[in-house]
Amino acid sequence: MKLKKKGAVLLAGTMAMVAVLSACSNGGNGGGADPAQLTAPQNTASATNTHSSPDAPITVTMALSQAVNTTFPEGESMENNLWTRTLLEESNIQIKSEWTVDESQYTEKLNVAIASGDLPDVFQVSGTQLQQLVEADMLADLTDVYKENISPLADGKLREDGSVGLDAVTFDGKLLALPYTTATMDGSTMLWVRKDWLNRLGLPEPKTIDDVLAISKAFKNDDPDGDGKDDTVGIGFRKDLFSHFGGIKGFVNGFHAYSTWIEDEESGQLVNGAIQPEMKEALTKLQEMYKSGEIDQEFSVKGTTQLQEDIASGRVGMVFGAMAEPLANLNPSVLNDPEAVWECYPLPSVDDQPAKPQTDSMPPFYFVVSKQSEHPEAIIKMMNLNVEKWFGETADAKFDYDNGFPTHKYFTVRTYGARKNLDNYLKINEALKTGDTSGLNPGQLGNYNQVKQYLDGDKSMWNYAKIFGPEGSLGIVNKYVNEDLLLPNSYQGIPTSTIVKLTSTTGDITDQALMKIILGDPIESFDTFVENWKKLGGDEITAEVNDWYAKHKS
Amino acid sequence: MLLIYHYIPTFGFVIAFQHFIPAKGITGSEWVGWENFSYLIKLPNFYNVIWNTFYISIMKVAAGLVFPIVIALLLNELRSRFVKRSVQTLIYLPHFMSWIILGGIMIDILSPTRGIINQLLAVFGIEPLFFLGSPDMFPYVLVGSDLWKDFGFSTIVYLAALTGINPNLYEAAVIDGANRWKQTVYITLPGMAPVIILMATLSLGQILNAGFEQVFNLYNPAVYETGDIIDTLVYRMGLVQAQYSLATAVGLFKSFVSLILISFSYMLAYRFANYRIF
């Protein structure tokens, strides 16, 4: 009896908790939505589904992911906002949220939804989830609806990455998703250097790897900060070898070595860049630099935070990074030391061939339609509307920011195209020359004003000016693009489960071997590593990658 | 409640024997038998990882037993209540910090160039040691830092056990002419024995958890060979991209070994300390 009573109390307590919690999550949706508003579309929904009269809006259920810092005007939510209203008015589509969660929990929540088979009509997926859904045959074929409905403008934006994204989501000739086409070029690396140190020591700007090695030596030995102490290093690295910021990616690219898949010129097959002889050569140099103290003796235990600290306290003379480094990684250094000047240079090369910065080639996520959905064409219309409102003739500032609310975050099915930051840079600099800001969209105008403030003497805007300004880092990206130097990963398929499984092993031994060689293992151990890599799954991965390549090579 | 939230989800372990695809669910995924396990066993670093896990956690368990007992005994002999209380509180403090914070602190204080530990060693003329970067020293750094973080907690448990010993026994011993040391050996330690055995038993169940958070925040590819443990291996496999079946297989393996260890330690506890749960 006693036990039973306890159980009942527990049960009641839990149910109360569940009720409270669910009330919380409703409130969390930014809700306060009018109940009448919520029920109204549902009624129309059932009406449409049964009679499908041409004038009634079609209802599409969606899983909505709410990005960080998304705010709404009073009474609005992810389900009811500028985007959903515009969609209803112009495309006659009524959005209904199946569930809405915070961005950070989206992937997990969707995994649960996939497992239970209870999918909304339209939702966003990761590459792995896409592969799983394709294997389980749960996605609608979008081939025909795409051809019939896509606007030329949206088609163009989606293909700005050279159609890599669209090709990747075409399985056996069937288009099963829309890619979120984005700027992979923004991840290309460049060399960031303390220009004030260069000047103090009277050194030339780095053009070749030899220059870099000479500068690195001088930064280590010749007291570039003039404090009389031996407390500086040549190049700053951190323990994640192939990260954008503080990785060795930019350095090895200068030796024409890559951590991605590249085409072997002789055989025409794809090979993994990490096991090529060029990598060995680059590692030899890194090892020498580590021995002579030009690389931090402790870099193998340092993460982003520690490298940031070292840069901020003026111990690091050079670092490889992407165009966005001034924002958070270099800015503290400039704020701490008014004399610090960071300048960016295109990757230097070891020979007369220009260095090619490697980039990823796959979109970070995709938009898909459930096979059960009655209106697969809706997703195409959503994409059309998004591109039109951001880039088309009816584009308007209010679809970016409206009264301080980040309305651009309301769009779920969306794409920025592959050149957004670069285009902004070009437009801003044109406007800076002509003084005519009428051609700028609101986002561009925001960056334009930051650059302008910097040029007028406000040093706190250095970080934005160094990216978008006349001497900005995007100028380097522009050079890469104009001279066709970017080297996208040649494997552009969605990784199969075999590849995913084996990569965890090969990735481990790669990290381990490269790190140990830099820290002083004999350089011959590179050959052992290559053998191990091949034996422990590398050969199998290479075979699968080349299967894909044979099918898609044009 | 227990049934719904603990026992029913347990059956999810069957995905260790499947090529699990979330979209197909547990019932729809293909059965692959022992394939996931044989893949694990064939992993080049699997034995290394198992060895590291045992090695690190056995050292942790041993150090975590002996050290707090010694400290508790020493504290118990202190006359000044103020000093005793202060020391007790101070050593307890690190227990409340997360490894994410401690990881950063560790990297700083163990740094060969600027770290306080190496500066102290330099006073005695010892060359700077690269604690976190050397595979030889890494496991001991793990044990040491884990001990530093958590010995305060166990010390309090043992101090509590000390207060439970009947003072009459000490009075009797003094009359019999026993000095402090004899009192400790013949009264205090036997008095604490049940608690010590209980703590040892409990920690044996944890032996395959060598401390994911700690290792994850301190390790790097250069010390994989001695510092990589089962949990971090699973994390990397899982992180690379949601390999549910493999991760479950490792989890099941861990549970199986833990079950054997717990049964074993329970048997020991039952035999030597008359400790029983049922």
Contacts between the chains, C-beta under 8 A, distances in Angstrom:
chain1	res1	chain2	res2	distance
A	7	B	1	7.4
A	10	B	1	5.8
A	11	B	1	6.9
A	14	B	1	6.8
A	111	B	22	5.3
A	111	B	242	7.4
A	114	B	22	4.8
A	114	B	23	4.8
A	115	B	22	4.3
A	115	B	23	7.3
A	115	B	25	5.4
A	116	B	25	7.4
A	117	B	23	7.6
A	117	B	25	6.7
A	128	B	241	4.7
A	128	B	242	5.7
A	132	B	21	5.1
A	132	B	22	6.0
A	132	B	23	4.8
A	133	B	23	5.3
A	135	B	21	5.9
A	135	B	23	7.1
A	135	B	24	7.9
A	136	B	21	5.9
A	136	B	23	3.5
A	136	B	24	5.1
A	136	B	28	7.6
A	138	B	23	5.6
A	239	B	220	4.4
A	239	B	221	7.0
A	241	B	221	7.7
A	297	B	112	6.3
A	297	B	113	6.7
A	297	B	130	7.2
A	298	B	107	8.0
A	298	B	111	5.8
A	298	B	112	6.4
A	298	B	113	6.9
A	298	B	130	7.1
A	298	B	132	7.9
A	298	B	133	6.6
A	300	B	133	5.1
A	300	B	220	5.2
A	300	B	221	7.5
A	300	B	222	4.7
A	301	B	107	5.7
A	301	B	132	4.4
A	301	B	133	5.5
A	301	B	218	7.7
A	301	B	220	5.4
A	302	B	107	7.0
A	305	B	104	6.6
A	306	B	104	7.7
A	306	B	107	6.2
A	495	B	241	7.2
A	497	B	19	7.6
A	500	B	240	6.5
A	500	B	241	4.6
A	500	B	243	6.7
A	501	B	39	7.5
A	501	B	243	6.2
A	501	B	246	7.2
A	503	B	240	6.0
A	504	B	236	6.1
A	504	B	237	4.5
A	504	B	240	4.4
A	504	B	243	7.3
A	505	B	43	6.3
A	505	B	44	7.0
A	507	B	236	8.0
A	507	B	240	6.7
A	508	B	45	7.0
A	508	B	221	7.8
A	508	B	224	7.0
A	508	B	236	6.7
A	509	B	44	7.2
A	511	B	221	4.0
A	511	B	224	7.9
A	512	B	221	4.7
A	512	B	222	7.5
A	512	B	224	5.1
A	512	B	225	7.7
A	514	B	221	7.8
A	515	B	220	7.2
A	515	B	221	4.2
A	515	B	222	4.9
A	516	B	221	7.7
A	516	B	222	6.0
A	519	B	133	7.3
A	519	B	222	5.7
A	532	B	44	7.3
A	536	B	44	5.5
